[in-house]
Amino acid sequence: MLSQEVIGMLCCPNCEDSRLSHEVFEQASPDDIIDGVVWCVGCRFWYPVEGRLLDFMIGALAYEDDRTRFWTKHETQLVSLGLEAGAALRDEEKDLQKIQQKHFDWWADENNQSYFEYEESSFWRAADLIAFEPWKQEIPKRTRLLDVGCAQGRSTFKFMNCDLDIIGIDVSKALIRQAIARYQAGDFVARAVFTAADATRLPIRHQQLAPALVYGPLHPLVHPGAASRDIQTASKPGAPHPGH
Protein backbone atom coordinates (compact mmCIF):
# COMPACT_ATOMS: atom_id res chain seq x y z
CA MET A 1 0.00 0.00 0.00
CA LEU A 2 1.15 3.53 -0.73
CA SER A 3 2.33 5.18 2.48
CA GLN A 4 4.42 8.14 3.60
CA GLU A 5 7.28 5.70 4.27
CA VAL A 6 7.21 4.49 0.66
CA ILE A 7 7.11 8.05 -0.69
CA GLY A 8 10.19 8.78 1.43
CA MET A 9 12.09 6.12 -0.53
CA LEU A 10 11.36 7.73 -3.89
CA CYS A 11 12.90 10.47 -6.01
CA CYS A 12 11.63 12.62 -8.86
CA PRO A 13 11.96 10.86 -12.24
CA ASN A 14 12.02 14.23 -13.98
CA CYS A 15 15.05 15.75 -12.22
CA GLU A 16 16.18 12.96 -9.82
CA ASP A 17 15.74 15.23 -6.77
CA SER A 18 14.97 13.23 -3.62
CA ARG A 19 13.01 16.09 -2.03
CA LEU A 20 9.43 14.97 -2.59
CA SER A 21 6.40 16.37 -0.83
CA HIS A 22 2.82 15.10 -0.90
CA GLU A 23 -0.75 15.94 -0.01
CA VAL A 24 -3.38 13.34 0.83
CA PHE A 25 -6.91 13.83 -0.55
CA GLU A 26 -8.30 10.49 0.65
CA GLN A 27 -6.82 7.67 2.70
CA ALA A 28 -8.03 4.42 4.24
CA SER A 29 -5.36 4.78 6.93
CA PRO A 30 -2.07 6.67 7.38
CA ASP A 31 -0.36 3.73 5.63
CA ASP A 32 -2.89 3.48 2.80
CA ILE A 33 -3.16 6.60 0.64
CA ILE A 34 -5.99 6.28 -1.89
CA ASP A 35 -5.94 9.69 -3.65
CA GLY A 36 -3.54 12.59 -3.48
CA VAL A 37 -0.59 14.22 -5.17
CA VAL A 38 3.19 13.92 -4.92
CA TRP A 39 5.42 16.71 -6.18
CA CYS A 40 9.09 17.54 -6.47
CA VAL A 41 10.35 20.41 -4.33
CA GLY A 42 13.10 20.99 -6.90
CA CYS A 43 11.47 21.07 -10.35
CA ARG A 44 7.84 21.37 -9.09
CA PHE A 45 6.60 18.61 -11.37
CA TRP A 46 3.66 16.76 -9.81
CA TYR A 47 2.49 13.16 -9.91
CA PRO A 48 -1.13 12.10 -9.35
CA VAL A 49 -2.25 9.39 -6.94
CA GLU A 50 -5.58 7.81 -7.90
CA GLY A 51 -7.02 4.61 -6.54
CA ARG A 52 -3.75 3.86 -4.69
CA LEU A 53 -1.84 4.21 -7.99
CA LEU A 54 1.05 6.68 -8.00
CA ASP A 55 1.64 7.71 -11.63
CA PHE A 56 5.33 8.54 -12.06
CA MET A 57 5.31 8.69 -15.87
CA ILE A 58 6.93 11.69 -17.57
CA GLY A 59 7.61 12.99 -21.07
CA ALA A 60 6.21 10.97 -23.96
CA LEU A 61 5.23 8.18 -21.56
CA ALA A 62 2.98 10.43 -19.46
CA TYR A 63 -0.76 9.75 -19.58
CA GLU A 64 -1.76 13.28 -20.54
CA ASP A 65 -5.52 12.63 -20.60
CA ASP A 66 -5.33 11.25 -17.07
CA ARG A 67 -3.28 14.23 -15.89
CA THR A 68 -5.75 16.70 -17.46
CA ARG A 69 -8.72 14.93 -15.85
CA PHE A 70 -6.94 14.83 -12.48
CA TRP A 71 -6.11 18.54 -12.68
CA THR A 72 -9.71 19.43 -13.52
CA LYS A 73 -11.02 17.39 -10.60
CA HIS A 74 -8.54 18.72 -8.01
CA GLU A 75 -7.59 22.13 -9.46
CA THR A 76 -8.44 24.13 -6.32
CA GLN A 77 -6.31 21.92 -4.09
CA LEU A 78 -3.44 21.72 -6.56
CA VAL A 79 -3.31 25.50 -7.09
CA SER A 80 -3.34 26.04 -3.31
CA LEU A 81 -0.21 23.88 -3.16
CA GLY A 82 1.51 26.15 -5.69
CA LEU A 83 1.38 23.58 -8.50
CA GLU A 84 0.73 24.35 -12.17
CA ALA A 85 -1.12 22.41 -14.84
CA GLY A 86 1.71 22.57 -17.36
CA ALA A 87 4.91 21.95 -15.39
CA ALA A 88 8.01 21.43 -17.54
CA LEU A 89 8.99 17.92 -18.61
CA ARG A 90 12.28 16.54 -19.80
CA ASP A 91 12.32 16.30 -23.59
CA GLU A 92 13.36 12.71 -24.11
CA GLU A 93 13.01 10.38 -27.09
CA LYS A 94 10.64 7.63 -25.97
CA ASP A 95 8.77 6.74 -29.17
CA LEU A 96 9.69 3.04 -29.18
CA GLN A 97 9.01 2.69 -25.47
CA LYS A 98 5.64 4.43 -25.96
CA ILE A 99 4.71 1.69 -28.43
CA GLN A 100 5.56 -0.90 -25.77
CA GLN A 101 3.46 0.97 -23.23
CA LYS A 102 0.45 1.06 -25.55
CA HIS A 103 0.90 -2.64 -26.32
CA PHE A 104 0.81 -3.63 -22.64
CA ASP A 105 -2.13 -1.30 -21.94
CA TRP A 106 -3.96 -3.08 -24.79
CA TRP A 107 -2.95 -6.51 -23.49
CA ALA A 108 -4.42 -5.73 -20.08
CA ASP A 109 -7.90 -5.79 -21.66
CA GLU A 110 -7.27 -8.35 -24.41
CA ASN A 111 -10.08 -10.92 -24.56
CA ASN A 112 -8.30 -13.60 -26.58
CA GLN A 113 -5.59 -14.15 -23.96
CA SER A 114 -5.22 -11.95 -20.90
CA TYR A 115 -1.97 -11.54 -19.04
CA PHE A 116 -3.49 -13.64 -16.28
CA GLU A 117 -4.13 -16.51 -18.73
CA TYR A 118 -0.59 -16.12 -20.06
CA GLU A 119 0.76 -16.37 -16.52
CA GLU A 120 -1.30 -19.51 -15.83
CA SER A 121 -0.30 -21.37 -19.00
CA SER A 122 1.31 -24.78 -18.39
CA PHE A 123 4.69 -23.70 -19.73
CA TRP A 124 4.98 -20.60 -17.56
CA ARG A 125 3.69 -22.31 -14.45
CA ALA A 126 6.49 -24.86 -14.80
CA ALA A 127 9.12 -22.26 -15.70
CA ASP A 128 8.08 -19.99 -12.84
CA LEU A 129 8.28 -22.83 -10.34
CA ILE A 130 11.85 -23.58 -11.41
CA ALA A 131 12.85 -19.91 -11.32
CA PHE A 132 11.10 -18.50 -8.27
CA GLU A 133 11.51 -21.17 -5.62
CA PRO A 134 15.34 -20.96 -5.56
CA TRP A 135 15.18 -17.14 -5.66
CA LYS A 136 12.99 -17.11 -2.56
CA GLN A 137 15.79 -18.80 -0.64
CA GLU A 138 18.20 -15.96 -1.53
CA ILE A 139 16.06 -13.10 -0.22
CA PRO A 140 16.23 -12.38 3.53
CA LYS A 141 12.98 -11.87 5.43
CA ARG A 142 11.67 -8.38 6.15
CA THR A 143 13.67 -6.77 3.37
CA ARG A 144 12.48 -4.46 0.58
CA LEU A 145 12.14 -6.07 -2.83
CA LEU A 146 11.90 -4.05 -6.05
CA ASP A 147 10.06 -5.84 -8.87
CA VAL A 148 10.99 -4.16 -12.17
CA GLY A 149 8.42 -4.68 -14.92
CA CYS A 150 5.89 -6.30 -12.61
CA ALA A 151 2.96 -6.13 -15.08
CA GLN A 152 -0.27 -7.21 -13.30
CA GLY A 153 1.78 -8.90 -10.60
CA ARG A 154 3.09 -11.53 -12.99
CA SER A 155 6.22 -12.06 -10.89
CA THR A 156 5.35 -10.12 -7.72
CA PHE A 157 2.67 -12.49 -6.53
CA LYS A 158 5.08 -15.42 -6.52
CA PHE A 159 6.58 -13.73 -3.43
CA MET A 160 3.35 -12.79 -1.65
CA ASN A 161 3.74 -15.62 0.87
CA CYS A 162 7.11 -14.18 1.95
CA ASP A 163 7.73 -11.68 4.75
CA LEU A 164 8.80 -8.84 2.43
CA ASP A 165 8.00 -5.22 1.57
CA ILE A 166 7.61 -5.08 -2.21
CA ILE A 167 7.55 -2.18 -4.66
CA GLY A 168 6.34 -3.22 -8.10
CA ILE A 169 6.78 -0.89 -11.07
CA ASP A 170 5.63 -1.09 -14.66
CA VAL A 171 5.28 1.29 -17.58
CA SER A 172 1.62 0.28 -18.13
CA LYS A 173 -0.95 1.91 -15.86
CA ALA A 174 -3.60 -0.58 -17.01
CA LEU A 175 -1.51 -3.50 -15.76
CA ILE A 176 -0.60 -1.68 -12.54
CA ARG A 177 -4.31 -1.12 -11.83
CA GLN A 178 -4.83 -4.88 -12.19
CA ALA A 179 -1.95 -5.56 -9.79
CA ILE A 180 -3.45 -3.19 -7.20
CA ALA A 181 -6.90 -4.80 -7.53
CA ARG A 182 -5.33 -8.25 -7.21
CA TYR A 183 -3.52 -7.22 -4.05
CA GLN A 184 -6.57 -5.54 -2.51
CA ALA A 185 -8.67 -8.65 -3.13
CA GLY A 186 -6.30 -11.01 -1.30
CA ASP A 187 -4.80 -11.60 2.11
CA PHE A 188 -1.03 -11.81 1.82
CA VAL A 189 2.01 -12.02 4.08
CA ALA A 190 3.98 -9.53 1.96
CA ARG A 191 3.25 -5.80 2.02
CA ALA A 192 3.11 -4.42 -1.52
CA VAL A 193 2.70 -1.17 -3.42
CA PHE A 194 2.46 -0.85 -7.21
CA THR A 195 3.55 2.25 -9.13
CA ALA A 196 3.53 3.28 -12.77
CA ALA A 197 7.14 4.17 -13.56
CA ASP A 198 9.78 3.94 -16.27
CA ALA A 199 12.54 1.40 -15.59
CA THR A 200 15.02 3.58 -17.47
CA ARG A 201 14.30 6.48 -15.09
CA LEU A 202 13.80 4.57 -11.88
CA PRO A 203 12.24 6.81 -9.18
CA ILE A 204 14.03 5.12 -6.26
CA ARG A 205 16.52 6.92 -4.04
CA HIS A 206 20.04 5.53 -3.79
CA GLN A 207 20.53 2.34 -1.76
CA GLN A 208 16.93 2.14 -0.55
CA LEU A 209 16.21 -1.47 -1.48
CA ALA A 210 17.82 -4.83 -0.84
CA PRO A 211 17.19 -7.23 -3.74
CA ALA A 212 15.72 -6.35 -7.14
CA LEU A 213 13.66 -8.83 -9.14
CA VAL A 214 14.11 -8.50 -12.91
CA TYR A 215 12.00 -11.14 -14.65
CA GLY A 216 11.76 -10.44 -18.36
CA PRO A 217 11.45 -6.64 -18.74
CA LEU A 218 14.91 -5.71 -20.05
CA HIS A 219 14.75 -7.10 -23.59
CA PRO A 220 11.97 -4.75 -24.86
CA LEU A 221 13.74 -1.65 -23.54
CA VAL A 222 15.55 0.63 -25.97
CA HIS A 223 18.21 1.34 -23.31
CA PRO A 224 18.40 -1.70 -20.99
CA GLY A 225 21.77 -0.49 -19.70
CA ALA A 226 20.11 2.60 -18.20
CA ALA A 227 17.62 0.42 -16.33
CA SER A 228 20.40 -1.87 -15.09
CA ARG A 229 22.36 1.15 -13.86
CA ASP A 230 19.40 2.57 -11.96
CA ILE A 231 18.59 -0.82 -10.41
CA GLN A 232 22.14 -1.11 -9.10
CA THR A 233 22.04 2.45 -7.78
CA ALA A 234 18.75 1.87 -5.94
CA SER A 235 20.04 -1.33 -4.31
CA LYS A 236 22.11 -1.68 -1.20
CA PRO A 237 25.67 -2.94 -1.77
CA GLY A 238 25.83 -6.72 -1.98
CA ALA A 239 22.08 -7.18 -2.51
CA PRO A 240 21.13 -10.26 -4.57
CA HIS A 241 19.38 -9.69 -7.90
CA PRO A 242 17.23 -12.64 -9.06
CA GLY A 243 17.82 -13.02 -12.78
CA HIS A 244 16.38 -11.82 -16.02
C-alpha positions as CSV (number, residue, x, y, z in Angstrom):
1,M,0.0,0.0,0.0
2,L,1.2,3.5,-0.7
3,S,2.3,5.2,2.5
4,Q,4.4,8.1,3.6
5,E,7.3,5.7,4.3
6,V,7.2,4.5,0.7
7,I,7.1,8.1,-0.7
8,G,10.2,8.8,1.4
9,M,12.1,6.1,-0.5
10,L,11.4,7.7,-3.9
11,C,12.9,10.5,-6.0
12,C,11.6,12.6,-8.9
13,P,12.0,10.9,-12.2
14,N,12.0,14.2,-14.0
15,C,15.1,15.8,-12.2
16,E,16.2,13.0,-9.8
17,D,15.7,15.2,-6.8
18,S,15.0,13.2,-3.6
19,R,13.0,16.1,-2.0
20,L,9.4,15.0,-2.6
21,S,6.4,16.4,-0.8
22,H,2.8,15.1,-0.9
23,E,-0.7,15.9,0.0
24,V,-3.4,13.3,0.8
25,F,-6.9,13.8,-0.6
26,E,-8.3,10.5,0.7
27,Q,-6.8,7.7,2.7
28,A,-8.0,4.4,4.2
29,S,-5.4,4.8,6.9
30,P,-2.1,6.7,7.4
31,D,-0.4,3.7,5.6
32,D,-2.9,3.5,2.8
33,I,-3.2,6.6,0.6
34,I,-6.0,6.3,-1.9
35,D,-5.9,9.7,-3.7
36,G,-3.5,12.6,-3.5
37,V,-0.6,14.2,-5.2
38,V,3.2,13.9,-4.9
39,W,5.4,16.7,-6.2
40,C,9.1,17.5,-6.5
41,V,10.4,20.4,-4.3
42,G,13.1,21.0,-6.9
43,C,11.5,21.1,-10.3
44,R,7.8,21.4,-9.1
45,F,6.6,18.6,-11.4
46,W,3.7,16.8,-9.8
47,Y,2.5,13.2,-9.9
48,P,-1.1,12.1,-9.4
49,V,-2.2,9.4,-6.9
50,E,-5.6,7.8,-7.9
51,G,-7.0,4.6,-6.5
52,R,-3.7,3.9,-4.7
53,L,-1.8,4.2,-8.0
54,L,1.1,6.7,-8.0
55,D,1.6,7.7,-11.6
56,F,5.3,8.5,-12.1
57,M,5.3,8.7,-15.9
58,I,6.9,11.7,-17.6
59,G,7.6,13.0,-21.1
60,A,6.2,11.0,-24.0
61,L,5.2,8.2,-21.6
62,A,3.0,10.4,-19.5
63,Y,-0.8,9.7,-19.6
64,E,-1.8,13.3,-20.5
65,D,-5.5,12.6,-20.6
66,D,-5.3,11.2,-17.1
67,R,-3.3,14.2,-15.9
68,T,-5.8,16.7,-17.5
69,R,-8.7,14.9,-15.8
70,F,-6.9,14.8,-12.5
71,W,-6.1,18.5,-12.7
72,T,-9.7,19.4,-13.5
73,K,-11.0,17.4,-10.6
74,H,-8.5,18.7,-8.0
75,E,-7.6,22.1,-9.5
76,T,-8.4,24.1,-6.3
77,Q,-6.3,21.9,-4.1
78,L,-3.4,21.7,-6.6
79,V,-3.3,25.5,-7.1
80,S,-3.3,26.0,-3.3
81,L,-0.2,23.9,-3.2
82,G,1.5,26.1,-5.7
83,L,1.4,23.6,-8.5
84,E,0.7,24.4,-12.2
85,A,-1.1,22.4,-14.8
86,G,1.7,22.6,-17.4
87,A,4.9,22.0,-15.4
88,A,8.0,21.4,-17.5
89,L,9.0,17.9,-18.6
90,R,12.3,16.5,-19.8
91,D,12.3,16.3,-23.6
92,E,13.4,12.7,-24.1
93,E,13.0,10.4,-27.1
94,K,10.6,7.6,-26.0
95,D,8.8,6.7,-29.2
96,L,9.7,3.0,-29.2
97,Q,9.0,2.7,-25.5
98,K,5.6,4.4,-26.0
99,I,4.7,1.7,-28.4
100,Q,5.6,-0.9,-25.8
101,Q,3.5,1.0,-23.2
102,K,0.4,1.1,-25.5
103,H,0.9,-2.6,-26.3
104,F,0.8,-3.6,-22.6
105,D,-2.1,-1.3,-21.9
106,W,-4.0,-3.1,-24.8
107,W,-3.0,-6.5,-23.5
108,A,-4.4,-5.7,-20.1
109,D,-7.9,-5.8,-21.7
110,E,-7.3,-8.4,-24.4
111,N,-10.1,-10.9,-24.6
112,N,-8.3,-13.6,-26.6
113,Q,-5.6,-14.2,-24.0
114,S,-5.2,-11.9,-20.9
115,Y,-2.0,-11.5,-19.0
116,F,-3.5,-13.6,-16.3
117,E,-4.1,-16.5,-18.7
118,Y,-0.6,-16.1,-20.1
119,E,0.8,-16.4,-16.5
120,E,-1.3,-19.5,-15.8
121,S,-0.3,-21.4,-19.0
122,S,1.3,-24.8,-18.4
123,F,4.7,-23.7,-19.7
124,W,5.0,-20.6,-17.6
125,R,3.7,-22.3,-14.4
126,A,6.5,-24.9,-14.8
127,A,9.1,-22.3,-15.7
128,D,8.1,-20.0,-12.8
129,L,8.3,-22.8,-10.3
130,I,11.8,-23.6,-11.4
131,A,12.9,-19.9,-11.3
132,F,11.1,-18.5,-8.3
133,E,11.5,-21.2,-5.6
134,P,15.3,-21.0,-5.6
135,W,15.2,-17.1,-5.7
136,K,13.0,-17.1,-2.6
137,Q,15.8,-18.8,-0.6
138,E,18.2,-16.0,-1.5
139,I,16.1,-13.1,-0.2
140,P,16.2,-12.4,3.5
141,K,13.0,-11.9,5.4
142,R,11.7,-8.4,6.2
143,T,13.7,-6.8,3.4
144,R,12.5,-4.5,0.6
145,L,12.1,-6.1,-2.8
146,L,11.9,-4.1,-6.0
147,D,10.1,-5.8,-8.9
148,V,11.0,-4.2,-12.2
149,G,8.4,-4.7,-14.9
150,C,5.9,-6.3,-12.6
151,A,3.0,-6.1,-15.1
152,Q,-0.3,-7.2,-13.3
153,G,1.8,-8.9,-10.6
154,R,3.1,-11.5,-13.0
155,S,6.2,-12.1,-10.9
156,T,5.3,-10.1,-7.7
157,F,2.7,-12.5,-6.5
158,K,5.1,-15.4,-6.5
159,F,6.6,-13.7,-3.4
160,M,3.4,-12.8,-1.7
161,N,3.7,-15.6,0.9
162,C,7.1,-14.2,2.0
163,D,7.7,-11.7,4.7
164,L,8.8,-8.8,2.4
165,D,8.0,-5.2,1.6
166,I,7.6,-5.1,-2.2
167,I,7.5,-2.2,-4.7
168,G,6.3,-3.2,-8.1
169,I,6.8,-0.9,-11.1
170,D,5.6,-1.1,-14.7
171,V,5.3,1.3,-17.6
172,S,1.6,0.3,-18.1
173,K,-1.0,1.9,-15.9
174,A,-3.6,-0.6,-17.0
175,L,-1.5,-3.5,-15.8
176,I,-0.6,-1.7,-12.5
177,R,-4.3,-1.1,-11.8
178,Q,-4.8,-4.9,-12.2
179,A,-2.0,-5.6,-9.8
180,I,-3.5,-3.2,-7.2
181,A,-6.9,-4.8,-7.5
182,R,-5.3,-8.2,-7.2
183,Y,-3.5,-7.2,-4.1
184,Q,-6.6,-5.5,-2.5
185,A,-8.7,-8.6,-3.1
186,G,-6.3,-11.0,-1.3
187,D,-4.8,-11.6,2.1
188,F,-1.0,-11.8,1.8
189,V,2.0,-12.0,4.1
190,A,4.0,-9.5,2.0
191,R,3.3,-5.8,2.0
192,A,3.1,-4.4,-1.5
193,V,2.7,-1.2,-3.4
194,F,2.5,-0.9,-7.2
195,T,3.5,2.2,-9.1
196,A,3.5,3.3,-12.8
197,A,7.1,4.2,-13.6
198,D,9.8,3.9,-16.3
199,A,12.5,1.4,-15.6
200,T,15.0,3.6,-17.5
201,R,14.3,6.5,-15.1
202,L,13.8,4.6,-11.9
203,P,12.2,6.8,-9.2
204,I,14.0,5.1,-6.3
205,R,16.5,6.9,-4.0
206,H,20.0,5.5,-3.8
207,Q,20.5,2.3,-1.8
208,Q,16.9,2.1,-0.5
209,L,16.2,-1.5,-1.5
210,A,17.8,-4.8,-0.8
211,P,17.2,-7.2,-3.7
212,A,15.7,-6.4,-7.1
213,L,13.7,-8.8,-9.1
214,V,14.1,-8.5,-12.9
215,Y,12.0,-11.1,-14.7
216,G,11.8,-10.4,-18.4
217,P,11.5,-6.6,-18.7
218,L,14.9,-5.7,-20.1
219,H,14.7,-7.1,-23.6
220,P,12.0,-4.8,-24.9
221,L,13.7,-1.6,-23.5
222,V,15.5,0.6,-26.0
223,H,18.2,1.3,-23.3
224,P,18.4,-1.7,-21.0
225,G,21.8,-0.5,-19.7
226,A,20.1,2.6,-18.2
227,A,17.6,0.4,-16.3
228,S,20.4,-1.9,-15.1
229,R,22.4,1.1,-13.9
230,D,19.4,2.6,-12.0
231,I,18.6,-0.8,-10.4
232,Q,22.1,-1.1,-9.1
233,T,22.0,2.5,-7.8
234,A,18.7,1.9,-5.9
235,S,20.0,-1.3,-4.3
236,K,22.1,-1.7,-1.2
237,P,25.7,-2.9,-1.8
238,G,25.8,-6.7,-2.0
239,A,22.1,-7.2,-2.5
240,P,21.1,-10.3,-4.6
241,H,19.4,-9.7,-7.9
242,P,17.2,-12.6,-9.1
243,G,17.8,-13.0,-12.8
244,H,16.4,-11.8,-16.0
